Every structure is written in C-alpha cells, then in structure tokens.
Amino acid sequence: MAQVEYRQATRIYPGTSSPAVSSLDLEIQDGEFMVLVGPSGSGKSTALRMLAGLEAVDEGHIMIGDRDVTDVQPKDRDIAMVFQNYALYPHMTVAENIGFHLKIKKRPKAEIKQRVLEAAKLLDLEPYLDRKPARLSGGQRQRVAMGRAIVRQPQVFLMDEPLSNLDAKLRVATRTQIASLQRRLGVTTVYVTHDQVEAMTMGDRVAVLKDGLLQQCDTPRMLFERPVNVFVAGFMGSPAMNLIDLPVAENGLTLSHTVIPLSPAQRAALTGSVVTIGVRPEGWDVVSPADGLQATVEVVEELGSDSYSYVTPALEDGKIIVVRAADAVSVPTKGDVIGLRPKTSTLHLFDTASGLRLPD
C-alpha cells in the first residue's frame, strides 16, 4: 500500500493544442478509494493511464509512495489494473487466469495455488475455478479480472470503468462488492467512471474533472452540498440540479413570488450582473399556480418511493425543471399546471460570469 500523488502532471497528445490533462495536482492517501469522474473527454482515463505508465507525462511528476515513477516502466510500478473489457485469456480456466501473473513471475506452485484460492474465496469464485471465461456471466468475468489483480498484492489498484459492460442491476451489486472488497484489503485504489452515481456511492473522495482540469476533489457529501462551481453542481446528483439565471436587482434576486436576498459578501464576489441559482429536485415546494412559478407538467417518473416531475416553467423557452414531490398524495400528473416555490435554505448561488460559487 502507498500514497499516490500527481504533481502538476500534464499530458498533451501530439497534434493537439490543449492538454488532455492539465497541471493535475492530486494527493491520494494510503488505503483511500479515490474516484475520478467526469464527462467523456474530461481526461479521467488519461490521468489513470499516466499513473499506470501507459501514457507519457509531458510535464510534472507522479509519485507512488516516496518513489518518483514518472519515467518508470509500467511493469516496475507495482500496480495492478482492471480494464473495462476484462482482458481474460479465453483458453485458460478461472484459476489459470487469476494466477497467470504469479506463474510468469515463476512463483512456487504451492504459493500460486494458495493465493488463487484466497482470492477466489474473497470473490465467491471457488465453484468456478475450473471453468473457462466463455462459461461465465459478465459479473463473474469481472470478478475474475479483480482476482487477477488481487493476487499480485500491488501497492495500488487502478480500475478503468470496470462495470460499464454490465447490466444495470448487476452493476449495482458489483459496485457494492468492489467497495466492500477494497475496504477489507485496504489497498490504495484509483477508480475511473463517467457515472456520477457510481462515484458518489463508492468513493471515499471523488475528483471531478472537465476538459483536463480538476474542478473539485472532496467527499461525496461535500460535492453534493457545496459544489464549488456550476459545472460540479450540475454534474453531481441524480437527477441533476436545476440551474436558473436571474438578474441582480436592488433587493436581490426575484423568482416569481420569491425574493432571494444577497449578502454584502455575495455582492462583492460578483463579477457580473447575473446570478445562477441551483435548486435540487427536492428543493421545491409545490404550491398553487397563483402562489409560485407557474409550470406545466410534461412527464412524471414513478420510482416507487420517489416520484419526479419534469415541468416546463413560464420562465424561458425550452427550460425543463425537475421536481421531487414531498409525498405520494401531492404527486402531480401529466398536463397539470402547478406552482413552484424554492426553499431558500437549500439554494446554491453561483456567479454566472465566472461560474464560481458565491459565499454562503
């Protein structure tokens, strides 16, 4: 186990003008489960591959423990990587796949057998050790790939979207298994995903990237409650936060019947004359159309314990707002006209010009 650190790490692909990863500063503690998340093209997989040694570091350094591994060959970095496509040998059994690295290293047969059995027990793969990958389900194949990484006993696990090939139900079950397994092993883990729900449920901390730049790195709870900018606010959380631009007036911001005051510190932090307010779906009170922002219900998603209404407000063309009903009795139906009033205590305020969060 070891601490991992990116120090101003930059990767610029030949023929491109902007870096895929730009001046990344990120410290990952020993034994921590760190998730890198962001949309397609954000640089998350490139950052992982830089740590693995599969991509060059054009500027800056990468540390594993006390060792600078910036120019060290991948095989000498003491890392194990789990890929999206499993990368199993089809002609080998599960046991042979899991123990392949140890065989290459010419470890004694008794040691290989013992370590393979230990990994199989951890992953509930004991009944399948004599099977070949073609006779396994997607979830079982992914666990075999995990087992192959575990037996190596590396300092760092690297996982590149390992669940993206699984169906939705299996993905939920497997992410729980991976998070639980990491806690038991205590190995420093860097996990890449585009799924922010996966990131929020698995990581000790989550690093959000966009266009190669680190936007925010914090616990899932803090990312949800105190996003540092509009991008993080809109990206983290499902359904996404509603973002509405409002002009600044003398008394603050006005949204239909609701006045949102701005403190002197917030006014001082503004770089323009427009503020973006963020309201989570549960941050709305549903009232009569005469008492709030008038909106027409377009779609209602019934999820059992929760119900989400997608509405078009009388605010701007094409705008969609997501509302979570407070209880089953008050769930609106398609075509209803309702009133919306934001709960001011739950609002997030951002400077529209810079995108940065205003002081609370």
N, C-alpha and C positions, 0 to 999 in steps of 0.2 A: 504494500500500500504506500501511496505517496501523494504529496500535494502537486498540483499542476498549475502552471502559471503561463499565461500569454503576456508578453511584454511588448507592446506596440507592434504586434505581429501583423504583417501586411502581405497580401498575395495579389499580384497583378498578372492576369493571364496575357500572354503575348498577343498583340494585335488589338488590345482593348485599352481605352483611355482611363477608365475608372477602376479602382481596385475591387476585386470580388470580396475581399476582407480588408478593412482599412483601420490600421493603428489599434488593433484589438488589445485592450487591457482587461484581463480577467483572471482572477485567482480562485482556484477550486481547491477546497480544503481536503485534507486526508480523510478518506472514507465518505465523502459527500456524493450525493446523487445530483449532478448538475444537468439540467435540460437546456439545450439550445433550440429555440423555436423562432419561427418567422415564416413569412410567405415564400413562395417559390422565387429563387434568385436573391435571397437575403444574405447568403454567404454562410449559412449554418453548416452545411455539409462540407464546404471548403475548409472552414475552421476545424472541423473534426479531422479531415484528411491531412491538414497541416500538422496536427498533433500526432497522427499516425505515421507521418513521414511520406505519405503518398502524394502530397503537394509541396512544392518548394516554398520556403519562407523568403520573400524578397527583401523585407526589412523587418527588424525587430528580432525577438528571441522567443523560444518556447522552452520552459523548464519542466522537468519531471523530477520531483524531489529537489536535491541540490545539484542535479546534473543538467547542463545545457544540452538539449537534444536537437537543436535547430538543424545541425548538419549531420546528425547520426542516422545511419541506415534503419529502415523500419524494423528489421529483424533484431536489431540491437537495442530497441527502445523499451522492451519488457512490457508490451501492451498486447491486448487481445481484442480483436474486432469482430463484431457480429453484424453481418450485412443484411440488407433488405431481402435479397434473393436466396438466403440460406447458405448457398455455395457448398452443398454436400456432395460427396462422391457417390454417384448412383450405384456403383458396383460393390461398395463396401457396406457392411452391416452398421447398425447404430453404434455398437461397441467399437468397431474399427474406425468409424468417423470420429467419435469422441476422443479416442486415444491416438489419432494419427500423428499429432504434433509430438507426443511423447515417443512414439516409435521412431520418428525422424531424428529425434534427439538421442536415440539409442539408450533409452531408459530401460532398466531391467523389466522383464515380462511381468514379474510379480507386482512391481510397483505400478505398472500400467494398468493391470487388472484391478488393483485396489482403488486407484484414483478414478478409473472409469466407473466402478461400482458406486463409489461415493457420490460422484456427480449424477449418476442415474437415479440414485436414491433421492437426492435433493430435488430432482426434476420429475419424479414419478415416471421414469422411463425404464425401470427394471424389467417389466414384461416385454419390452420391445427391443432388447439388446441384440437379438439375433435377426431382426427384420432389416430389410433394405429400405431406403428412403421412399421408393415408389409405393410401398405398402403402408405409409404413414399419412396422417392428415397434415394440413398446413400447420396447425398449432404444435403437433408433435415434432415436425421437422424444425420448427423454430426453436423448440426446446433442445433438440439435438445440437443445433448450432450454438446455443447457450452452453451446453455441456462441454463442447469442444473448447470454448473459451475458458470455462471454469477450471478444467484440469490443468491448464497451463499455469495457474496460480500467478497471474500477472500483477504488476503494480497498478495498472489502470485498465478498466473495461471501456471500450468505445462501441457505441451502438448507433448504426445509421438507419433510422426509420425501420426497425426490425418488425413492426406489426402491420405495416401498410398493405401487405398481401393477404391479411386475414379478414374474415367477415366481421361485421360489427360486434356481434355477441362474443365471439372468440377473442376479439381484440380487447374487450373489456376484461375478460377473465385472465388473459395472458399478461396484460399490463399490471394487474394486481400481483400475479406470480413473480414477475420480474422485480417489482418494487420490494416485495417481501424477501425475495432471494438476496437482493442487494443489501438489505438491512442485516440479514444473517451473516453474509460473507464479509461485509464491511469494506469492500473494495471500492476505491475511488472510481466513479462511473460518469462518463460524459455521454449523453443520450440526445440524439437529433430527431426532431419531429416537426411536421408542419401543423399538427393537430394541437390546438391550444388547450383542449380539454384533457388530452393525454399529458401535456406538460404540467397543467395545474394539479392533476391527481397523482403524478409520480415524483416530481422533483422536490428535493429539499430547497433548492433555489432554481429559479428559471431566468435565463438570459434571453432577452428579446432582441432580435436583430432585424434590421431593414437596410437594404442597399449596401450591405457590407459593414454597417456601423452598429455598434452596440447601443441600444436605446435605453435599456434599464435592466438591471440584474438584482433580483430580490426574491423574497419568499412568495409563493403563490398568493397568500393572503394580502400581502402588501401591494403586489401588482394589481390585484382586483380593487383594493380600497384606495390606493394612492398612485395611480398611473402618472408618470412624470410628463407625458405629452399626449396629444390627441391620437397619435398612432397606437400607442400602447393601450390607451383607453378603448379604442375601437376594436383592437385585435384580441385582447384578453377578455374572456367571458363569453358564455353562450346561453341565449342569443346575445349578440353584440350590444354594446352600449349605444343608446340613441344620442346623436350629436346634432345640435341645433345652433345656428349662428344668430346672434341677436346684437343689434346696435346698442352702444352705450349711450344712455341718456343721463340727465342731471340726477335723477333719483335712482339710477342703476340700470337694471335690465327689466324689460316687461315682456311676459309671455302670456298673452290673453289677459286673464284676470289676476295673474300672479306677478307681483313686483319682487325682483331679486336684488337686494341692495349690494353694493360693492364697498368694501372697506377701503380706507386710505392706502393700505399696503397693496391691495389688489389694483387700485387705480394707478399707483406708482409703477407697478410692474408691467402695465400695458404698453405695448409698442404700436398699437393701432386703435381704431375706434369701434372694433367689433370683438365680441367675446363668444366663444363656443361653449355652450353648456352641455354637459353629459348627464344623461338620465338612464339608469339601468331599467330594464323592463319592470322590475318590482318597485321602482321609484315613482310610479304614477298612482294617483288616486283617480278612480273612475267616478265622475260626477255627472250631473245633468248637463246637457249641451249648453244651457244658458249660463252655467257657472264655471265653465272651463274652456280650454282649447277644443273647438269643435272638430270631430274626426269621424270618418266613416269606416266601419269595419269591413275589411276586404277578405280576410282569411282568419279562421280560428283553428289553432293546433291544439288538440286534446291529447295530453300526455299522461292521463290518469291523475296523478297527484297534482300536476300543474296544467295550466291552460294559458296559451299565449295567443294574443290577438294582434294581427298585423293590420294597422289602420293607416289611412291617408288623412292627415290633418289639413285644416284650412290655413296652411302656412306658406307652402311653396309647392310648385308643380313637381310631381314625381317623388315626393318625400314619403318614406314609409317609416312608421314608428311602431315599435314592438312593446306591447303592454302585457304584464302578467296580472291576471285577476287575483284579487286578495282572497276570494273564496269561491267555491263552486256555484253558489247561489247567484253571484253577481257577474258570471261569465256572459259577455255579450255574444250575439250571434251575427252571422254574415249579413251585411246590409244595414245593421243598426247604426244610428248616429249617436255618439257618446261625447261626453266632455272629459278632458284630461287636465289634471292639475298636478304639477310636480311637487314632490315632497322636498321642501327647500333644505332640510337637514341632510339629504342624501345626494345633493347636487355636486357635480365636479365642474370647475370653471377653468377654461383654458384661453390664453391669448391667441386669437385666430391668426394673427400675423406671424407669430413665431411658432405656434403650436404647443408652447410650453404651459405647464400647469401654473395657475395663479396661486399665490399664498393662501392658506386656509384662514 
